[in-house]
Amino acid sequence: MTTTSTLAERFPTRARTWQLRTRVLTLPNRPLLMGIVNVTPDSFSDGGEFFEHRRAIEHGLQLVAEGADLLDIGGESTRPYATPVSTATELERVLPVVTALCAQSSVPISIDTSKSAVACAALSAGAEIINDVTGLSGDAEMLAVARESHAGVCAMHMQGTPQTMQDDPQYDDIALEILNFLRERRDALLSAGISPARICLDPGIGFGKTHQHNLTLMANCWRFHELGCPLLVGHSRKGFVGKVLGDRDADRTLGTVGAALALASQGVQIIRVHDVRLVREALLLYEAVGGIDGREMQLP
């Protein structure tokens, strides 16, 4: 028996566009890829590798050449127990990189920050998106910056802070609790005057979750489509991949690719990754054989 199961049929409330500061991002069936540019000495996977401005800029351009649809630039590590940095330090790290990449590439640039001053400066330099791990709640001025700049915003779930989130994360029903949290943050952004078309939501893989929490959450991302906002998921190279592989020191690249295919099958619109080329190639083949839309799927 042959049947067809499209994303539109499975997830009728799945968002198809995301309004950014100066453009509208179309969200096709295959997830868009947000390439990671960490301008930090201490990020969990590539800390220090692209800390120098020139190398960070070159890395961002390489990710675009490999197929990145967006770039996310951050100057403060949010790994567990990371040491916070000052606004001045974060600005010194990211602003030259944001400025150069906005001038040298055409893909939308996202600023990964929870500081309103950093967001404001990056947007003035050409960034299109504020990606805030505190859900735009960590800085009292961030909502105003988002509203007045008309930037696209991504609000993420995190239990605690980077300094406390992995101490003892607890949930009764993680998928339901994060669904409710994201609904509350969406509504808070709407109440602050931010257009619904500009809001993206992120369940926060690895931010105050155990390995099993992360796996359960990854398997239930489809549930968040009911909120009507684009979904962004950042699972790349995170610890749960090594846990599943049975080796915390294993190369997590292919595990990241496999999990990306699972997210694609759930209609997740944006995946934040380090390894753009490999994930893109896997998604292209997965889409070509009907793995996303389920075209002409043979059932017994």
N, C-alpha and C positions, 0 to 999 in steps of 0.2 A: 504494500500500500504506500502511495506517495502522498505526502502532506507538505504544507508550507506553513512555517511559523516565523513571521517577521518580528523585528523588534517593536514595530509600531503596534502589532497585535498583542504582543506579550506585555508591553509597557506603554499603554496609551497616554500616560501623563509624562512620558520622557521628554525633557526639554530638547529643542532642536536648534536653538540659538543662544548666544550669550552676548549681551551688550557690553562692550568695553568703553574706554574713555572716548575714543574717536572713531571706533569701528564696531561692526557687528561680526562676531565670530560664528560661522555656520558649523554646526555639530553633526557630522555625518554618522552613519552607522558604525564605522570603524573608529575607535577612540583616537582622539588627537593626542600627541605626545608632547609633554612639557619637559624640556631638557633642563637638568639641574646644573647650576653654576654656583658652587660654594666658594665664596671669597673669604675663607676662614682657615685658621691653622688647626682646628680641632673638631671638624665635622666627623661623624662616626665612620664614614666609608672612605672619603677622599680628602680628609682634612689636611690642609697644607699643600696639596697637589697643585691647586690653582690659586694660591694665596697672592702671588704677585700679579699686579694688574694686567700686564702684558699677557701672561699665561692664561688668566681668566678670560680675557677678551678673545684670544685665539681659541680657547676651548669652546666658548659660546658659538663662535663662527663655525667651528668644526661640527658641533651638534646640529646647527642649522643645515650644513652641507649633508649631514647624515639623515636629515628628514624631520628634525624637530619642528613642530608647529608653533610652539611658544618656548620662551626661555624664562626660567625662574631664578632670580639672582638674590642671594642672601649673604649677609655679612656677620651674622651671629648664629653660632651653632645652637640647635635645639635638641641635641642628643641628650640622653639621660645624664643628669648631674653636670651638665655644661655650666661653665662660669659665664654669667651675663657680661656684656660689654656696654660701654657708654655710648650715648648717641653720637658723640664726636668720632669715636673709633669706628662705629658702624658706617657712618657717612663717608669717612675717609676710605673705607674698604670698598663700598659699593658704588658710590656716585660716579667715579671715573669709568667704571665698567658699564654701568647703565647708559651713560652718555655715549660711550663708544659703540656699544651694541645697537642702540637706537639709531645711530648714524650709519652704521655699516650693515645692518640687516633689516629686512622688512617684516619679520615675525613679531607678534606682540611680546612685549617685555613685562614680566611680573616682578614686583619687588616683594621679597619674602621678609617681612618685618612686622613687629608688633609695636613699633614706635611711630607716632604720627609725624614727627619731624623728618624721619627718614623717608616715610611714604610720600610726604609732601614734596621733598626735594627730588625724589626719583620720578614722581609724576611730572614735575616741572621739566625734568630732563628728557621726558618722552615716554616713560613707562605707561602701561595701559591698565595694569591690574595691581591691586593690593591683596597679597596672600598672607593672612594673619593667623598664626597658630593659636591665638587666644580668642578667635572668633570675633575680633574687633571689640573686645571688652577689656583688654589689658591696659589701654591708654585712653583716658577720658576724651581726648581730642580726636581720636581716630574716626569716629562716626562722622564728625563734622568734615574732616578731610575727605572722606569717601563721598559724602553727599555733595560737597561743593565742587569737587573735582570731576564728578560724574564717572569715576573710575569703575571698572569691573571689580568686584570684591569676592574673595573666597574666605568663608568662615569655617574654621576647623574645630572639631571636638578634641579637647584634651582634659584628662582628669588630673587636676593639680597643676604643677608647673614643671618645666624640664628638670628642676632641682629636686622635685618630690614625686614625680608621676610614676616612677617605677618602684617606689618603696613597697606598696602593697595594694595594687589596684583591685577594686572589688565591684562586681555588678551582679544583680539578680537575673536580669535578662538584657544582655549587652545590646543586642540589635534594637530592642524596643526602647531602651533608655537613650541610646544615641539618636534614634529616630525622633524621640521627643525633644531631646536637646537641640537637634538641628532645626526642628520646627520652631522652637522658642527663639533661637538665634535669628532665623529667617524673619520671624514676626517682629523681633526687636529692630532689625535693620529696616524693615518696612515702616515701622513706627517712627524711626529716625529720619524718614524722608528719602530713603534709598529705593530706587525703582526696582521692582521685582525682576525685571529683565537683566539687571546687573549683578544678581546674586548667584553665586556658586557655593556649593556645600561640600565639605570634606569630612569623612568619619574619623580621620586621625589615626591611621594604622600606626601602632607603635607608641602612641602618646598616652601613657597611662593604661596600658593593656598588657596582659600576659600573652604568651605565645598562643594559648588556646583561645583567648579573647580575639586575637588578631585573625585566626583562622575562621572562627565563627562569624566575625564581622565581614571578612572577605567573601564568605559564602552568602551573605545576606545583603550585599550592597544594592541588589535589585529593589529592595523594599523602599529605599530612599527616593525612588522616582516619584512616589506619591506626593512629595513636597513640591514638585513642579520646577525644580531648579537643576541646572547642570551639576553633575557629580564629578569631583576630582579625587583621585585616590593616589596616595604616595606610598607604595609598598616596597620600593626598589631597594634590594640588598639588605633588607631588615632582618633582625635576628630570628624571626619565626621561620624564615627560609632555611637557615642552617639547622634549626630544630627539627624540621620535617626531614631534612636530608640526613640527620643523625650525626652531623659534624659541624660544630659551631665555627670551625676554621675553614670550612669548605668554601670554594668559589660560589657565590650566590647568584651569578649572572643568569645561568640557565633556569634556576628556580624562579628568578624574577620574571623571566620570559613566560614560563608556564603559568604563573599566577596572573600575568597580564592577559593571557587568553581567556582565563576564567572571568576576569573583569569584563572583557569585551563581550562575552556571551551574555552578561547581565546588563548590557547597554550602558556601561559607564562611559561617560563622554570624554574625560581627560585623564590620562595616566601620567604621573610625574616619575621620570626615570633618569638614571645615570646613563644606561646603555641604549641610546636611541636607535642606532642602526640595527642591532639584533632584535629589539622588540618590534621595530617597524617591519622588518622582513618577516618575522613570525606572524604578525597581524595581517600583512598583505596575503600571505598564503592561507591563513585561517579564513579570511574573508573570501578568497577566491574559491575555496572548496565548500562554501556554504556554512561555515562554522559560526558566523555571526547571525545571519538571517535564517539559517536553516532551510535554504532553498532546496527543493526536491529531496528532502530527507526521506530515506527509505525506512519505513517502520514495519515490523513483523505483523 
